């Protein structure tokens, strides 16, 4: 098996139950708060720059860092749906192999 291949051991029902759980709702709320914090940090860059006078490279690196964090949170939020999609593909592959 390829190390980059995602293995989903949960069932479709378990993932669907998780998506409806309070745990997932709590996690989404917390990750949403992170994203709001990242947005606030991004908006403060201009104001901070007038005081700190950073180089263009420093500003771009900071913006890239924030953008990377937002993308990581978005990926975490999409994982259950990615897992469901993988299970659907595996099911479809198994059906094709049976015929």
C-alpha positions as a Markdown table, in Angstrom:
| # | Residue | x | y | z |
|---|---|---|---|---|
| 1 | Unk | 0.0 | 0.0 | 0.0 |
| 2 | Unk | 1.2 | 3.5 | -0.9 |
| 3 | Unk | 2.0 | 5.7 | 2.2 |
| 4 | Unk | 0.2 | 8.6 | 0.5 |
| 5 | Unk | -3.0 | 6.6 | 0.1 |
| 6 | Unk | -5.7 | 7.4 | 2.7 |
| 7 | Unk | -7.1 | 4.4 | 4.5 |
| 8 | Unk | -10.5 | 4.9 | 6.0 |
| 9 | Unk | -11.3 | 2.3 | 8.6 |
| 10 | Unk | -14.6 | 3.9 | 9.8 |
| 11 | Unk | -17.8 | 3.0 | 8.2 |
| 12 | Unk | -20.1 | 5.3 | 6.3 |
| 13 | Unk | -22.6 | 5.2 | 9.2 |
| 14 | Unk | -19.9 | 6.0 | 11.8 |
| 15 | Unk | -18.8 | 9.1 | 9.8 |
| 16 | Unk | -22.4 | 10.2 | 9.3 |
| 17 | Unk | -23.0 | 9.8 | 13.1 |
| 18 | Unk | -19.8 | 11.8 | 13.8 |
| 19 | Unk | -21.0 | 14.6 | 11.5 |
| 20 | Unk | -24.1 | 14.9 | 13.5 |
| 21 | Unk | -22.3 | 14.6 | 16.9 |
| 22 | Unk | -21.8 | 17.4 | 19.4 |
| 23 | Unk | -18.1 | 16.6 | 19.3 |
| 24 | Unk | -17.9 | 17.5 | 15.6 |
| 25 | Unk | -20.1 | 20.6 | 16.2 |
| 26 | Unk | -17.7 | 21.7 | 19.0 |
| 27 | Unk | -14.7 | 21.1 | 16.8 |
| 28 | Unk | -16.3 | 23.1 | 13.9 |
| 29 | Unk | -17.1 | 25.9 | 16.2 |
| 30 | Unk | -13.5 | 26.0 | 17.6 |
| 31 | Unk | -11.9 | 25.8 | 14.1 |
| 32 | Unk | -14.3 | 28.5 | 13.0 |
| 33 | Unk | -13.0 | 30.7 | 15.8 |
| 34 | Unk | -9.5 | 30.0 | 14.7 |
| 35 | Unk | -10.4 | 31.2 | 11.2 |
| 36 | Unk | -11.9 | 34.4 | 12.5 |
| 37 | Unk | -8.7 | 35.0 | 14.5 |
| 38 | Unk | -6.6 | 34.4 | 11.3 |
| 39 | Unk | -8.9 | 36.8 | 9.4 |
| 40 | Unk | -8.4 | 39.4 | 12.2 |
| 41 | Unk | -4.7 | 38.9 | 12.1 |
| 42 | Unk | -4.7 | 39.3 | 8.3 |
| 43 | Unk | -6.6 | 42.5 | 8.5 |
| 44 | Unk | -4.2 | 43.9 | 11.1 |
| 45 | Unk | -1.1 | 43.5 | 8.8 |
| 46 | Unk | -1.6 | 46.9 | 7.2 |
| 47 | Unk | -2.0 | 48.7 | 10.5 |
| 48 | Unk | 0.9 | 46.8 | 12.1 |
| 49 | Unk | 3.1 | 47.7 | 9.1 |
| 50 | Unk | 2.7 | 51.4 | 9.7 |
| 51 | Unk | 4.2 | 50.9 | 13.2 |
| 52 | Unk | 6.7 | 48.1 | 12.5 |
| 53 | Unk | 7.8 | 49.1 | 9.0 |
| 54 | Unk | 8.5 | 45.5 | 7.9 |
| 55 | Unk | 10.1 | 44.6 | 4.6 |
| 56 | Unk | 7.8 | 43.5 | 1.7 |
| 57 | Unk | 9.2 | 40.0 | 2.1 |
| 58 | Unk | 8.2 | 39.9 | 5.8 |
| 59 | Unk | 4.7 | 41.0 | 5.0 |
| 60 | Unk | 4.3 | 38.5 | 2.2 |
| 61 | Unk | 5.7 | 35.7 | 4.4 |
| 62 | Unk | 3.2 | 36.6 | 7.2 |
| 63 | Unk | 0.3 | 36.7 | 4.8 |
| 64 | Unk | 1.4 | 33.3 | 3.3 |
| 65 | Unk | 1.7 | 31.9 | 6.8 |
| 66 | Unk | -1.9 | 33.0 | 7.7 |
| 67 | Unk | -3.2 | 31.7 | 4.4 |
| 68 | Unk | -1.6 | 28.3 | 5.0 |
| 69 | Unk | -3.2 | 28.1 | 8.4 |
| 70 | Unk | -6.6 | 29.0 | 6.9 |
| 71 | Unk | -6.2 | 26.2 | 4.3 |
| 72 | Unk | -5.1 | 23.7 | 7.0 |
| 73 | Unk | -8.3 | 24.5 | 9.0 |
| 74 | Unk | -10.4 | 24.2 | 5.8 |
| 75 | Unk | -8.8 | 20.8 | 5.1 |
| 76 | Unk | -9.6 | 19.6 | 8.6 |
| 77 | Unk | -13.2 | 20.7 | 8.3 |
| 78 | Unk | -13.5 | 18.8 | 5.0 |
| 79 | Unk | -11.9 | 15.5 | 6.2 |
| 80 | Unk | -15.2 | 13.7 | 7.1 |
| 81 | Unk | -16.6 | 14.5 | 3.7 |
| 82 | Unk | -13.3 | 13.4 | 2.1 |
| 83 | Unk | -13.5 | 10.1 | 4.0 |
| 84 | Unk | -17.1 | 9.6 | 2.8 |
| 85 | Unk | -16.0 | 10.2 | -0.8 |
| 86 | Unk | -13.2 | 7.7 | -0.4 |
| 87 | Unk | -15.6 | 5.1 | 0.9 |
| 88 | Unk | -18.0 | 5.8 | -2.0 |
| 89 | Unk | -15.1 | 5.3 | -4.5 |
| 90 | Unk | -14.0 | 2.1 | -2.8 |
| 91 | Unk | -17.6 | 0.8 | -3.0 |
| 92 | Unk | -17.9 | 1.7 | -6.6 |
| 93 | Unk | -14.5 | 0.1 | -7.4 |
| 94 | Unk | -15.6 | -3.1 | -5.6 |
| 95 | Unk | -18.8 | -3.2 | -7.6 |
| 96 | Unk | -16.9 | -2.8 | -10.8 |
| 97 | Unk | -14.5 | -5.6 | -9.8 |
| 98 | Unk | -17.4 | -8.0 | -9.0 |
| 99 | Unk | -18.8 | -7.7 | -12.6 |
